[in-house]
């Protein structure tokens, strides 16, 4: 493959490999992230071991097994003598676990017609996932000694009244109509901070709210719901504001698009049965690719332990993933001719 590096920032490279097609076909990206989460609490996280057909170690499941499948798919096409009509791109991206800077850089450098994000899906064709908005609620009070209630304004109590309204919103979200693949929207309060000492009125209190969004919802709409909570809980002399600190949109693929049809066909041929079509509650880079106008779906191997202290990937499922990706590339990009 023709290989280049795309650095979202110095020292944070993503690797792009391109196998050029003969021309006249669609281009396809196989996308997987290089980075992992931390290893606290793990025993020998970087010493891979195989037990019962499972490869253990940090990143095996999330998602080095998928990257191995991407490379194996390209090798299988080469060894089988296939020349695709369209280009086949492997994008091994940085920083998915932080802010997805790697995939954003790859989209700029190597846009394609279609993309398969190879996050582990247990060999199901994943067509939707939730988004999220991180919303910070800040309350400004007034510091004073605890003996001077005439001077102090308690930001902590004001925030407590706001959070009572947020709790009502959380219950209302749980009763909304569920999306058929990813379920209902949700929220939780992830962080709380306020005050400097027991005998001092808190001058500032902050809550960090994570709002999980479903297809059809936006971060702007989620923020408006939180701002309504602030409006319903006025606090004399305190000032409350809310802002989005980070947001990622939800994702949903068209079931009848060319890529999904090709992926379902490739999975059916590799697995010997019709693949399940699913959705997940967590966010992934598929939303960025889809928002860039790239037809996108998700498919990857089976295993367990993402972000946990015991992590493994099923090696047979990695092989089935590689076969699925190769067959999908032929169907989606088109096979120009066998290699002579």
C-alpha positions in Angstrom: 0.0 0.0 0.0 1.0 3.6 -0.4 1.5 4.9 3.1 1.5 8.3 4.6 1.2 9.9 8.1 -1.5 12.4 9.1 -0.6 14.2 12.3 -3.5 15.9 14.1 -0.8 17.4 16.3 3.0 16.9 16.6 3.7 13.3 17.9 0.1 12.1 17.4 0.2 10.4 13.9 -2.5 8.5 12.2 -1.4 6.0 9.5 -3.1 6.0 6.1 -2.5 3.1 3.7 -4.0 3.2 0.2 -4.2 0.3 -2.3 -5.1 2.0 -5.5 -7.8 0.6 -7.7 -7.9 0.4 -11.5 -10.5 3.2 -11.7 -14.2 3.5 -12.1 -15.3 2.1 -8.7 -16.2 3.5 -5.3 -13.4 4.1 -2.7 -13.7 2.4 0.7 -12.0 3.2 4.0 -11.4 0.6 6.7 -11.1 2.6 9.9 -9.7 1.6 13.4 -8.0 3.5 16.2 -4.5 2.9 17.4 -4.9 4.4 20.9 -6.1 2.5 24.0 -7.4 3.5 27.4 -5.2 3.3 30.5 -3.9 0.1 32.2 -4.4 0.8 35.9 -5.3 -2.4 37.7 -4.2 -4.7 34.9 -1.6 -7.5 35.2 0.9 -7.5 32.4 -1.3 -5.5 30.0 1.2 -5.4 27.2 2.1 -9.1 27.2 -0.3 -10.7 24.8 -1.3 -14.3 25.7 -3.6 -16.7 23.9 -6.0 -18.9 25.9 -8.8 -20.9 24.4 -8.8 -19.0 21.1 -8.8 -15.7 22.9 -6.0 -13.1 22.7 -5.7 -11.2 26.0 -4.1 -7.8 26.6 -4.9 -4.1 26.6 -6.2 -3.1 23.2 -6.8 -6.6 21.9 -10.6 -6.0 21.8 -10.6 -2.2 21.6 -9.3 -2.4 19.0 -6.1 -3.9 17.7 -7.9 -7.1 16.7 -9.9 -5.0 14.3 -6.8 -3.3 12.8 -5.3 -6.8 12.3 -8.5 -7.8 10.5 -8.2 -4.7 8.2 -4.7 -5.5 7.2 -5.5 -9.2 6.8 -8.4 -8.2 4.4 -6.0 -6.2 2.2 -3.5 -9.1 2.2 -6.2 -11.6 1.3 -7.2 -9.5 -1.7 -3.6 -9.2 -2.8 -2.9 -12.9 -2.3 -6.1 -13.8 -4.1 -5.1 -11.7 -7.2 -7.9 -9.2 -6.9 -7.6 -5.7 -8.4 -10.4 -3.5 -7.2 -12.0 -0.9 -9.4 -12.0 1.7 -6.5 -9.3 2.6 -4.0 -9.1 0.7 -0.7 -7.8 2.7 2.3 -6.8 1.5 5.7 -6.9 4.3 8.3 -5.2 3.5 11.7 -6.2 6.6 13.6 -4.9 8.3 16.8 -6.8 9.8 19.7 -10.2 8.2 19.3 -10.4 7.8 23.1 -9.9 11.5 23.6 -11.4 13.8 20.9 -11.1 11.8 17.7 -8.5 14.1 16.2 -7.1 11.2 14.2 -10.2 10.5 12.1 -10.8 14.3 11.6 -7.3 14.5 10.1 -7.8 11.4 7.9 -11.1 12.8 6.6 -9.2 15.9 5.4 -6.3 13.9 3.8 -8.0 10.8 2.5 -11.8 11.2 2.0 -13.6 8.2 0.5 -17.0 7.2 -0.8 -17.7 4.7 2.0 -16.2 3.7 5.3 -16.4 0.8 7.7 -15.5 1.6 11.3 -14.2 -1.7 12.6 -15.1 -1.2 16.3 -16.0 -4.6 17.9 -19.7 -5.4 17.2 -19.8 -9.1 17.9 -20.0 -9.7 14.1 -23.2 -7.7 13.8 -23.7 -4.9 11.3 -24.1 -1.8 13.5 -26.2 0.9 11.9 -26.6 3.5 14.7 -25.1 4.8 17.9 -25.8 7.5 20.4 -24.1 10.9 20.6 -23.3 12.9 23.7 -23.1 16.4 25.0 -21.0 17.4 28.0 -22.8 20.3 29.7 -21.3 22.3 32.5 -23.7 24.0 34.9 -22.0 26.8 36.9 -23.6 28.8 39.7 -22.0 31.9 41.1 -22.8 32.9 44.6 -21.1 35.1 47.1 -18.5 34.1 49.7 -19.0 35.1 53.3 -18.3 33.7 56.8 -20.9 31.2 57.9 -22.0 33.7 60.6 -23.1 36.3 58.1 -26.0 35.0 56.1 -26.9 38.6 55.3 -23.7 38.8 53.2 -23.4 35.2 51.8 -25.1 33.6 48.8 -24.8 29.8 48.9 -23.9 28.5 45.4 -24.1 24.9 46.5 -27.7 25.2 47.7 -28.6 27.0 44.5 -27.0 24.2 42.4 -28.9 21.7 44.5 -32.2 23.2 43.5 -31.2 23.1 39.9 -30.2 19.5 40.1 -33.6 18.7 41.5 -35.0 20.0 38.2 -32.4 18.0 36.3 -33.5 14.9 38.1 -37.0 15.5 36.8 -35.6 15.8 33.3 -33.8 12.5 33.7 -37.0 10.8 34.6 -38.8 12.4 31.7 -36.1 11.2 29.3 -36.5 7.7 30.6 -40.2 7.8 29.5 -39.6 9.1 26.0 -40.1 6.9 22.9 -37.1 4.7 22.3 -35.1 4.7 19.1 -35.5 1.2 17.6 -31.7 0.5 17.7 -30.2 2.6 20.5 -33.0 3.0 23.0 -33.9 6.1 24.9 -31.9 9.3 25.6 -30.4 9.7 29.1 -28.4 11.9 31.3 -26.4 11.7 34.5 -24.4 14.1 36.7 -20.8 13.0 36.4 -19.0 15.6 38.5 -19.8 18.0 41.3 -17.6 20.7 42.9 -18.3 23.6 45.1 -17.2 25.6 48.2 -13.9 26.1 49.9 -14.6 25.2 53.6 -17.3 24.3 56.1 -17.6 27.8 57.6 -17.8 29.7 54.3 -20.7 30.3 52.0 -19.8 28.7 48.6 -19.0 31.4 46.0 -19.0 28.9 43.1 -20.5 25.5 42.4 -20.2 23.4 39.2 -21.9 20.3 37.9 -20.8 18.3 34.9 -23.8 16.7 33.1 -23.4 14.1 30.3 -26.5 13.9 28.1 -26.6 10.9 25.7 -28.4 11.8 22.5 -30.2 9.6 20.1 -30.5 10.0 16.3 -32.7 13.1 15.6 -31.5 14.9 18.7 -28.8 17.7 18.8 -26.5 19.1 21.4 -28.3 22.5 21.1 -31.6 20.8 22.0 -30.0 19.1 25.0 -28.5 22.4 26.2 -31.9 24.1 25.9 -33.4 21.4 28.2 -30.8 22.1 30.8 -31.3 25.8 30.5 -35.0 25.3 31.1 -34.1 23.5 34.4 -32.1 26.6 35.4 -35.1 28.9 34.6 -37.4 26.8 36.7 -35.2 27.0 39.8 -34.3 30.7 40.4 -31.9 31.5 43.2 -32.0 35.0 44.7 -28.6 36.7 44.3 -27.1 33.7 42.6 -26.3 33.5 38.9 -26.6 30.2 37.0 -25.4 29.4 33.5 -25.0 26.3 31.3 -22.7 25.6 28.4 -21.7 22.7 26.2 -18.0 21.9 26.6 -17.8 19.0 24.2 -20.4 17.4 21.9 -20.5 14.5 19.4 -23.6 13.9 17.3 -25.4 10.5 17.1 -25.1 8.3 14.0 -27.6 6.4 11.9 -26.9 4.7 8.6 -29.4 4.1 5.8 -30.3 0.4 5.7 -30.7 0.3 1.9 -27.5 2.2 1.0 -24.9 0.5 -1.3 -22.4 0.1 1.6 -24.8 -1.5 4.0 -26.0 -3.9 1.2 -22.4 -4.8 0.4 -21.5 -5.2 4.0 -24.5 -7.4 4.8 -23.7 -9.5 1.7 -20.0 -9.8 2.7 -20.9 -10.8 6.3 -23.5 -13.3 5.1 -20.9 -15.0 2.8 -18.2 -15.0 5.6 -20.4 -16.1 8.4 -22.8 -18.5 6.6 -25.9 -16.8 7.9 -27.6 -13.4 7.8 -25.8 -11.0 10.2 -27.7 -9.3 13.0 -28.3 -5.6 12.5 -27.8 -3.6 15.7 -27.1 -0.3 17.4 -25.1 0.7 20.4 -25.3 3.2 23.2 -21.7 4.5 23.0 -20.2 6.9 20.6 -17.6 6.2 17.9 -15.9 7.8 14.9 -18.7 6.6 12.6 -20.6 9.8 13.3 -17.7 12.0 12.1 -17.4 10.1 8.9 -21.1 10.1 8.3 -21.3 13.9 8.9 -18.6 14.4 6.3 -20.8 12.8 3.7 -19.1 9.4 3.7 -21.5 6.4 3.6 -20.6 4.6 6.8 -21.4 1.4 8.8 -19.7 -0.4 11.6 -18.6 -4.1 11.8 -16.0 -5.8 13.9 -15.0 -8.9 15.9 -16.3 -10.4 19.2 -14.7 -10.2 22.6 -15.0 -8.4 25.9 -13.3 -6.0 28.3 -13.3 -2.6 26.6 -12.1 -0.1 29.3 -11.9 -3.0 31.8 -9.1 -4.7 33.6 -9.5 -8.0 31.7 -9.7 -7.6 27.9 -9.7 -10.2 25.1 -10.7 -10.7 21.5 -11.9 -13.9 19.9 -9.4 -14.8 17.2 -11.8 -16.7 15.0 -14.0 -13.7 14.9 -11.0 -11.6 13.8 -10.7 -14.0 10.9 -14.4 -13.8 10.1 -14.1 -10.0 10.2 -11.2 -10.0 7.8 -13.1 -12.2 5.4 -16.2 -10.0 5.7 -14.1 -6.8 4.9 -12.5 -8.4 1.9 -15.7 -9.6 0.5 -17.4 -6.2 1.2 -14.5 -4.4 -0.6 -15.1 -6.5 -3.7 -18.8 -5.9 -3.7 -18.6 -2.1 -2.9 -15.5 -1.0 -4.8 -16.0 -3.5 -7.7 -13.4 -6.0 -8.9 -11.8 -4.7 -12.1 -9.9 -7.9 -13.0 -7.8 -10.6 -11.6 -4.2 -9.8 -11.2 -2.2 -11.4 -14.0 
